[in-house]
């Protein structure tokens, strides 16, 4: 099993790590634009990294590796999470007003 340093080193060499960071930055900017407030953007901004860490930690502890199917499932899980977070924030703001 690879250590976290080995995985990060491999991702850095192939340029994938920078692509991941650019994607996260793009996500934050789009959420800010679409939701219109920094407070509403913080909910998915905190929830997405927690979901990613949990999605990788559970299979890793069970002895599985990250293959293409699990990565596609992770993309689906993140998109569902962001959609749900936006709906929750919209409803909370509607109730507050």
Buried (B, 14 or more C-beta within 10 A) or exposed (E): EEEEEEEEEEBEEEEEBEEEEEEBEEBBEEBBEEBEEEEBBBBBBEBBEEBBEEBBEEBBEEEEEEEEEEEEEBEEBBEEBBEEBBEBBEEEBEEEE
